[in-house]
């Protein structure tokens, strides 16, 4: 496969009245949470298709082929402009084994984080599609704009609607490495990024601003994942790092290093801009939406800023 596309393929911008589909490529979500998320998307001016019912199987929202069909369907329908995951969990990797990309027409806005990231990484690697690392129906939208475990409305609407460059995302983190760096945004969920190693669709991180976030990991597990990626050469030519706030990852014993300290130890020697603690992905703060694949500039000063140098959508 080609490692870095000459031109990123971008979906059409989502406008008032754009139709969205809710899909469950991973684990099942509570119906009430999906309903709350749909209500929020309606408030934003979108039309929303109710998700097709699935029959849960263990920790999957439905059978593998059943989830595959549900995901592929909105990409084949011209009336649907965007696809929003219901939640994360586990299972999207099974759809890749079923030749997922052969049934997708697009690009279209594919919005979500966590387990969905494996599909976003696949589509960016093989199809050169921009992605949208942001809220899901039952994990973000359901809690509302500006609310704990909710989402940041401004960054979401900018990501899916703004067709001009030059807008900024205040990162609300802290700078561990100063300076500025420009490159394409890559990555997403630390666990999912690690699992792409050796697959053929691991992201090209040369010259990239690398997004890394996760939740519920012990500090040594984060340490192990970061060192694996470092030893695999994925950090060698990265130009900057945008790190989440890693909720529920407290040290297990007094004296154990914190996630912040681990990130500083492993990434600090690279001498590139690092912003730690941004509310992305699994954050319990209002979640930012980060467009994947686009060129941006990371400003490693104060709370950090991500300047978007090209839009992720087109008119």
GICOR-V320945 format. One line per field, one symbol per residue. ss: DSSP state (2 for helix, 1 for strand, 0 for the rest). phi: phi as a letter, one per 40 degrees, with the letter a starting at -180 (. if undefined). psi: psi as a letter, one per 30 degrees, with the letter a starting at -180 (. if undefined). A space follows every 10 residues. Layout:
ss=???
phi=???
psi=???
This chain:
ss=0000000010 1100000011 1110000000 2222222222 2220001110 0000001001 0002222222 2222220000 0111100000 0222222002 2220000011 1102222222 2222222010 1110010011 2220100000 1022222222 2000001111 0001111001 1111111112 2222200000 0000000111 1110000022 2222222222 2000000001 1111000000 0000000022 2222222222 0011111101 0000001101 1100111110 0000111100 00110
phi=.ccbccaccb ccccbdgccb bbbbcbccbc dcccccccdc cccchccbcc cccbbdbfcb cacdcccccc ccdccccccc babbccacha hcccccccfd ccbbbicbcb biafccdccc ccccccbgcc bbcacbdbah cccgcgbdgc accccccccc bcbbcgcbbc cfbacbbcgb abaccbhicd ccccccdgcg bcccbcgccc cbaaagbcdc ccdccccccc ccgcbdbcca bbbccfcfbc dcadgccccd cccccccdcc fbcbbbgccb gcdccdccbb ccgccabcbc bfcgabccca ccbbc
psi=lkejkekkkk lkkklkfkkk kklifclklk eeeeeeeeee eeefglkkkk kkkljkjbgk faleeeeeee eeefffjffk flkkkelbck fffefefghe ffgkkalljj kaabfffeee eeeeeefhkl ljjallegid efflkglkgb ljeeeeeeef fkgllglljk fhbkkfkaal kklkklbcke eeeeffkgff gkkjgkgljk kklalgkkef eeeeeeeeee ffgffegkfl kjkagilhhl kflkfkklee eeeeeefeff hlkkkkgkil cglfljklkj kkflklkkji kbfkkjkjfk lfll.
